[in-house]
């Protein structure tokens, strides 16, 4: 069977940012909004630190027309800035996404997909 283990190297955003356009795993910190039904209006909500897939870009235009520079963007278009900049939620660390199982690439397209899957599963190609 193909080895499916991978090593993740986290990079502190205060030390270095990823290249523009690269998809990354981003460690995000912030505070959930207070739940007005159960907490007082003065409660700040619960603090969090979690990992989300995002991409980094040197320039991003939001749907409202706002320009953002050197930011991380998730699949919903939510923009998060590197830690230390003014933002409700910031990215503290980032890591390159692992390659596909059993391979050295992040993407396989077209007719090569089935053979790449079979290689990752450690099985022989299906015959017709």
TIMIBA-416917 format. One record per residue (C-alpha): chain; z, y, x; residue in one letter. Coordinates in nm, 3 decimals, padded with zeros to 5 digits, always signed. Layout:
# residues N
<r><chaine>A</chaine><Z>Z</Z><Y>Y</Y><X>X</X><residu>A</residu></r>
...
# end
This chain:
# residues 128
<r><chaine>A</chaine><Z>+00.000</Z><Y>+00.000</Y><X>+00.000</X><residu>X</residu></r>
<r><chaine>A</chaine><Z>-00.070</Z><Y>+00.355</Y><X>+00.112</X><residu>X</residu></r>
<r><chaine>A</chaine><Z>+00.232</Z><Y>+00.555</Y><X>+00.227</X><residu>X</residu></r>
<r><chaine>A</chaine><Z>+00.314</Z><Y>+00.816</Y><X>-00.035</X><residu>X</residu></r>
<r><chaine>A</chaine><Z>+00.585</Z><Y>+00.999</Y><X>+00.162</X><residu>X</residu></r>
<r><chaine>A</chaine><Z>+00.539</Z><Y>+01.362</Y><X>+00.257</X><residu>X</residu></r>
<r><chaine>A</chaine><Z>+00.738</Z><Y>+01.621</Y><X>+00.447</X><residu>X</residu></r>
<r><chaine>A</chaine><Z>+00.789</Z><Y>+01.971</Y><X>+00.307</X><residu>X</residu></r>
<r><chaine>A</chaine><Z>+00.844</Z><Y>+02.262</Y><X>+00.543</X><residu>X</residu></r>
<r><chaine>A</chaine><Z>+00.994</Z><Y>+02.565</Y><X>+00.373</X><residu>X</residu></r>
<r><chaine>A</chaine><Z>+00.911</Z><Y>+02.910</Y><X>+00.511</X><residu>X</residu></r>
<r><chaine>A</chaine><Z>+01.143</Z><Y>+03.208</Y><X>+00.454</X><residu>X</residu></r>
<r><chaine>A</chaine><Z>+00.938</Z><Y>+03.491</Y><X>+00.294</X><residu>X</residu></r>
<r><chaine>A</chaine><Z>+01.128</Z><Y>+03.739</Y><X>+00.513</X><residu>X</residu></r>
<r><chaine>A</chaine><Z>+00.968</Z><Y>+03.574</Y><X>+00.817</X><residu>X</residu></r>
<r><chaine>A</chaine><Z>+00.612</Z><Y>+03.510</Y><X>+00.700</X><residu>X</residu></r>
<r><chaine>A</chaine><Z>+00.392</Z><Y>+03.508</Y><X>+00.390</X><residu>X</residu></r>
<r><chaine>A</chaine><Z>+00.122</Z><Y>+03.249</Y><X>+00.319</X><residu>X</residu></r>
<r><chaine>A</chaine><Z>-00.250</Z><Y>+03.323</Y><X>+00.354</X><residu>X</residu></r>
<r><chaine>A</chaine><Z>-00.404</Z><Y>+03.492</Y><X>+00.049</X><residu>X</residu></r>
<r><chaine>A</chaine><Z>-00.532</Z><Y>+03.254</Y><X>-00.219</X><residu>X</residu></r>
<r><chaine>A</chaine><Z>-00.333</Z><Y>+02.951</Y><X>-00.108</X><residu>X</residu></r>
<r><chaine>A</chaine><Z>-00.147</Z><Y>+02.744</Y><X>-00.369</X><residu>X</residu></r>
<r><chaine>A</chaine><Z>+00.217</Z><Y>+02.694</Y><X>-00.276</X><residu>X</residu></r>
<r><chaine>A</chaine><Z>+00.550</Z><Y>+02.562</Y><X>-00.397</X><residu>X</residu></r>
<r><chaine>A</chaine><Z>+00.763</Z><Y>+02.874</Y><X>-00.441</X><residu>X</residu></r>
<r><chaine>A</chaine><Z>+01.144</Z><Y>+02.883</Y><X>-00.451</X><residu>X</residu></r>
<r><chaine>A</chaine><Z>+01.229</Z><Y>+03.154</Y><X>-00.707</X><residu>X</residu></r>
<r><chaine>A</chaine><Z>+01.564</Z><Y>+03.318</Y><X>-00.769</X><residu>X</residu></r>
<r><chaine>A</chaine><Z>+01.673</Z><Y>+03.543</Y><X>-01.052</X><residu>X</residu></r>
<r><chaine>A</chaine><Z>+01.888</Z><Y>+03.550</Y><X>-01.362</X><residu>X</residu></r>
<r><chaine>A</chaine><Z>+01.800</Z><Y>+03.412</Y><X>-01.703</X><residu>X</residu></r>
<r><chaine>A</chaine><Z>+01.823</Z><Y>+03.673</Y><X>-01.981</X><residu>X</residu></r>
<r><chaine>A</chaine><Z>+02.146</Z><Y>+03.668</Y><X>-02.178</X><residu>X</residu></r>
<r><chaine>A</chaine><Z>+02.131</Z><Y>+03.468</Y><X>-02.501</X><residu>X</residu></r>
<r><chaine>A</chaine><Z>+02.231</Z><Y>+03.734</Y><X>-02.753</X><residu>X</residu></r>
<r><chaine>A</chaine><Z>+02.330</Z><Y>+03.469</Y><X>-03.006</X><residu>X</residu></r>
<r><chaine>A</chaine><Z>+02.603</Z><Y>+03.325</Y><X>-02.785</X><residu>X</residu></r>
<r><chaine>A</chaine><Z>+02.681</Z><Y>+03.592</Y><X>-02.525</X><residu>X</residu></r>
<r><chaine>A</chaine><Z>+02.788</Z><Y>+03.954</Y><X>-02.546</X><residu>X</residu></r>
<r><chaine>A</chaine><Z>+02.537</Z><Y>+04.233</Y><X>-02.489</X><residu>X</residu></r>
<r><chaine>A</chaine><Z>+02.692</Z><Y>+04.298</Y><X>-02.147</X><residu>X</residu></r>
<r><chaine>A</chaine><Z>+02.641</Z><Y>+03.939</Y><X>-02.019</X><residu>X</residu></r>
<r><chaine>A</chaine><Z>+02.376</Z><Y>+03.905</Y><X>-01.753</X><residu>X</residu></r>
<r><chaine>A</chaine><Z>+02.290</Z><Y>+03.541</Y><X>-01.816</X><residu>X</residu></r>
<r><chaine>A</chaine><Z>+02.293</Z><Y>+03.251</Y><X>-01.573</X><residu>X</residu></r>
<r><chaine>A</chaine><Z>+02.163</Z><Y>+03.284</Y><X>-01.217</X><residu>X</residu></r>
<r><chaine>A</chaine><Z>+01.895</Z><Y>+03.035</Y><X>-01.108</X><residu>X</residu></r>
<r><chaine>A</chaine><Z>+01.703</Z><Y>+02.915</Y><X>-00.802</X><residu>X</residu></r>
<r><chaine>A</chaine><Z>+01.413</Z><Y>+02.681</Y><X>-00.878</X><residu>X</residu></r>
<r><chaine>A</chaine><Z>+01.075</Z><Y>+02.563</Y><X>-00.750</X><residu>X</residu></r>
<r><chaine>A</chaine><Z>+00.744</Z><Y>+02.640</Y><X>-00.923</X><residu>X</residu></r>
<r><chaine>A</chaine><Z>+00.381</Z><Y>+02.593</Y><X>-00.824</X><residu>X</residu></r>
<r><chaine>A</chaine><Z>+00.220</Z><Y>+02.931</Y><X>-00.763</X><residu>X</residu></r>
<r><chaine>A</chaine><Z>-00.045</Z><Y>+03.092</Y><X>-00.550</X><residu>X</residu></r>
<r><chaine>A</chaine><Z>-00.005</Z><Y>+03.383</Y><X>-00.313</X><residu>X</residu></r>
<r><chaine>A</chaine><Z>-00.243</Z><Y>+03.678</Y><X>-00.309</X><residu>X</residu></r>
<r><chaine>A</chaine><Z>-00.263</Z><Y>+04.009</Y><X>-00.126</X><residu>X</residu></r>
<r><chaine>A</chaine><Z>-00.392</Z><Y>+04.182</Y><X>-00.443</X><residu>X</residu></r>
<r><chaine>A</chaine><Z>-00.354</Z><Y>+04.086</Y><X>-00.810</X><residu>X</residu></r>
<r><chaine>A</chaine><Z>-00.442</Z><Y>+04.275</Y><X>-01.128</X><residu>X</residu></r>
<r><chaine>A</chaine><Z>-00.223</Z><Y>+04.189</Y><X>-01.430</X><residu>X</residu></r>
<r><chaine>A</chaine><Z>-00.365</Z><Y>+04.175</Y><X>-01.783</X><residu>X</residu></r>
<r><chaine>A</chaine><Z>-00.205</Z><Y>+04.515</Y><X>-01.848</X><residu>X</residu></r>
<r><chaine>A</chaine><Z>-00.407</Z><Y>+04.664</Y><X>-01.559</X><residu>X</residu></r>
<r><chaine>A</chaine><Z>-00.115</Z><Y>+04.690</Y><X>-01.316</X><residu>X</residu></r>
<r><chaine>A</chaine><Z>-00.200</Z><Y>+04.626</Y><X>-00.951</X><residu>X</residu></r>
<r><chaine>A</chaine><Z>+00.033</Z><Y>+04.406</Y><X>-00.745</X><residu>X</residu></r>
<r><chaine>A</chaine><Z>+00.015</Z><Y>+04.355</Y><X>-00.369</X><residu>X</residu></r>
<r><chaine>A</chaine><Z>+00.148</Z><Y>+04.065</Y><X>-00.159</X><residu>X</residu></r>
<r><chaine>A</chaine><Z>+00.272</Z><Y>+03.868</Y><X>-00.458</X><residu>X</residu></r>
<r><chaine>A</chaine><Z>+00.306</Z><Y>+03.516</Y><X>-00.595</X><residu>X</residu></r>
<r><chaine>A</chaine><Z>+00.143</Z><Y>+03.437</Y><X>-00.931</X><residu>X</residu></r>
<r><chaine>A</chaine><Z>+00.215</Z><Y>+03.136</Y><X>-01.154</X><residu>X</residu></r>
<r><chaine>A</chaine><Z>-00.018</Z><Y>+02.959</Y><X>-01.398</X><residu>X</residu></r>
<r><chaine>A</chaine><Z>+00.098</Z><Y>+03.187</Y><X>-01.681</X><residu>X</residu></r>
<r><chaine>A</chaine><Z>+00.005</Z><Y>+03.498</Y><X>-01.481</X><residu>X</residu></r>
<r><chaine>A</chaine><Z>+00.369</Z><Y>+03.590</Y><X>-01.415</X><residu>X</residu></r>
<r><chaine>A</chaine><Z>+00.392</Z><Y>+03.791</Y><X>-01.092</X><residu>X</residu></r>
<r><chaine>A</chaine><Z>+00.687</Z><Y>+03.748</Y><X>-00.857</X><residu>X</residu></r>
<r><chaine>A</chaine><Z>+00.742</Z><Y>+03.947</Y><X>-00.539</X><residu>X</residu></r>
<r><chaine>A</chaine><Z>+00.884</Z><Y>+03.828</Y><X>-00.207</X><residu>X</residu></r>
<r><chaine>A</chaine><Z>+01.265</Z><Y>+03.845</Y><X>-00.186</X><residu>X</residu></r>
<r><chaine>A</chaine><Z>+01.395</Z><Y>+04.185</Y><X>-00.083</X><residu>X</residu></r>
<r><chaine>A</chaine><Z>+01.148</Z><Y>+04.378</Y><X>-00.298</X><residu>X</residu></r>
<r><chaine>A</chaine><Z>+01.239</Z><Y>+04.524</Y><X>-00.636</X><residu>X</residu></r>
<r><chaine>A</chaine><Z>+01.182</Z><Y>+04.255</Y><X>-00.896</X><residu>X</residu></r>
<r><chaine>A</chaine><Z>+01.392</Z><Y>+04.067</Y><X>-01.155</X><residu>X</residu></r>
<r><chaine>A</chaine><Z>+01.279</Z><Y>+03.734</Y><X>-01.007</X><residu>X</residu></r>
<r><chaine>A</chaine><Z>+01.182</Z><Y>+03.697</Y><X>-00.642</X><residu>X</residu></r>
<r><chaine>A</chaine><Z>+01.042</Z><Y>+03.426</Y><X>-00.418</X><residu>X</residu></r>
<r><chaine>A</chaine><Z>+01.282</Z><Y>+03.332</Y><X>-00.138</X><residu>X</residu></r>
<r><chaine>A</chaine><Z>+01.081</Z><Y>+03.057</Y><X>+00.033</X><residu>X</residu></r>
<r><chaine>A</chaine><Z>+00.739</Z><Y>+02.897</Y><X>+00.008</X><residu>X</residu></r>
<r><chaine>A</chaine><Z>+00.585</Z><Y>+02.568</Y><X>+00.121</X><residu>X</residu></r>
<r><chaine>A</chaine><Z>+00.231</Z><Y>+02.441</Y><X>+00.137</X><residu>X</residu></r>
<r><chaine>A</chaine><Z>+00.161</Z><Y>+02.190</Y><X>-00.137</X><residu>X</residu></r>
<r><chaine>A</chaine><Z>+00.131</Z><Y>+01.833</Y><X>-00.012</X><residu>X</residu></r>
<r><chaine>A</chaine><Z>-00.207</Z><Y>+01.668</Y><X>+00.020</X><residu>X</residu></r>
<r><chaine>A</chaine><Z>-00.317</Z><Y>+01.420</Y><X>-00.243</X><residu>X</residu></r>
<r><chaine>A</chaine><Z>-00.155</Z><Y>+01.076</Y><X>-00.210</X><residu>X</residu></r>
<r><chaine>A</chaine><Z>-00.317</Z><Y>+00.869</Y><X>+00.064</X><residu>X</residu></r>
<r><chaine>A</chaine><Z>-00.542</Z><Y>+01.154</Y><X>+00.180</X><residu>X</residu></r>
<r><chaine>A</chaine><Z>-00.561</Z><Y>+01.463</Y><X>+00.393</X><residu>X</residu></r>
<r><chaine>A</chaine><Z>-00.703</Z><Y>+01.701</Y><X>+00.131</X><residu>X</residu></r>
<r><chaine>A</chaine><Z>-00.571</Z><Y>+01.897</Y><X>-00.165</X><residu>X</residu></r>
<r><chaine>A</chaine><Z>-00.871</Z><Y>+01.834</Y><X>-00.387</X><residu>X</residu></r>
<r><chaine>A</chaine><Z>-01.129</Z><Y>+01.561</Y><X>-00.450</X><residu>X</residu></r>
<r><chaine>A</chaine><Z>-01.420</Z><Y>+01.622</Y><X>-00.686</X><residu>X</residu></r>
<r><chaine>A</chaine><Z>-01.691</Z><Y>+01.422</Y><X>-00.859</X><residu>X</residu></r>
<r><chaine>A</chaine><Z>-01.793</Z><Y>+01.074</Y><X>-00.756</X><residu>X</residu></r>
<r><chaine>A</chaine><Z>-01.535</Z><Y>+01.060</Y><X>-00.474</X><residu>X</residu></r>
<r><chaine>A</chaine><Z>-01.240</Z><Y>+01.073</Y><X>-00.718</X><residu>X</residu></r>
<r><chaine>A</chaine><Z>-01.235</Z><Y>+00.704</Y><X>-00.817</X><residu>X</residu></r>
<r><chaine>A</chaine><Z>-01.249</Z><Y>+00.577</Y><X>-00.457</X><residu>X</residu></r>
<r><chaine>A</chaine><Z>-00.974</Z><Y>+00.823</Y><X>-00.356</X><residu>X</residu></r>
<r><chaine>A</chaine><Z>-00.757</Z><Y>+00.701</Y><X>-00.645</X><residu>X</residu></r>
<r><chaine>A</chaine><Z>-00.817</Z><Y>+00.337</Y><X>-00.554</X><residu>X</residu></r>
<r><chaine>A</chaine><Z>-00.727</Z><Y>+00.413</Y><X>-00.192</X><residu>X</residu></r>
<r><chaine>A</chaine><Z>-00.402</Z><Y>+00.584</Y><X>-00.299</X><residu>X</residu></r>
<r><chaine>A</chaine><Z>-00.312</Z><Y>+00.292</Y><X>-00.525</X><residu>X</residu></r>
<r><chaine>A</chaine><Z>-00.390</Z><Y>+00.046</Y><X>-00.245</X><residu>X</residu></r>
<r><chaine>A</chaine><Z>-00.624</Z><Y>-00.151</Y><X>-00.471</X><residu>X</residu></r>
<r><chaine>A</chaine><Z>-00.977</Z><Y>-00.272</Y><X>-00.429</X><residu>X</residu></r>
<r><chaine>A</chaine><Z>-01.250</Z><Y>-00.068</Y><X>-00.601</X><residu>X</residu></r>
<r><chaine>A</chaine><Z>-01.331</Z><Y>-00.191</Y><X>-00.951</X><residu>X</residu></r>
<r><chaine>A</chaine><Z>-01.663</Z><Y>-00.373</Y><X>-00.983</X><residu>X</residu></r>
<r><chaine>A</chaine><Z>-01.894</Z><Y>-00.351</Y><X>-01.280</X><residu>X</residu></r>
# end
